[in-house]
């Protein structure tokens, strides 16, 4: 997960996998991925390292994050597509308040060239072109330290196994989290409200990829409801196309 997103959006964010599935008895499932057992997460560092290690060793993957019901009636949607084999990446982020867009940010990287587009309300749309290594892009968006902090915060128990597209996943119920500051994002004033977890689920692949995480919780004494989702999809099957605004970004670059 990118610390860049924290700077752009001012939030800390950690989804359900779509498609038909079938439930199997827990006892008939595969062995637990490293870092997990029938008591939950046993080694947060291993869980985090294996998650991003598998993704970084793949040719490509897509990461999606959403957060709805934030303080100040704010929602966040972020999607990142990585084509590691061809050194291309495309990320988008949108922040809305009261159904009105307050920020839209996109970045596209091809090799070592980064193109950015930012729509910032009254400031209009701005473009920027710069040089950045592709390795840095990947490192920024696959931060093991952040994931380790999330794994340390979550308390989970195994519930079932789920078969999706021929692969059997371990499903965990999120029973609580130890530090809401690691899970609940800040509002735009920098405050982290006290929260109460209502329910949560996590789906982990046999090789340790956290394919989905979904949390629902309340805050402000139960008066406000929020939901967070995190999803990894299209592992090895993500393609990245140039955005429609690329030529405009190129023309806006200084000579």
Secondary structure by P-SEA (a helix, b strand, c coil): ccccccccccbbbbcccccccccccccccccccccccccccccaaaaaaaaaaaaaacccbbbbbbbcccccbbbbbbbbbbccccbbbbbbbbbbccccccbbbbbbbcccbbbbbbbcccccbbbbbbbbbaaaaaaaaccaaaaaaaaaabbbbbccccccccbbbbbbbbcccccccccccccccccccbbbbccbbbbbcccccccbbbbbbccccccbbbbbbbbbccccccccccccaaaaaaaaccc
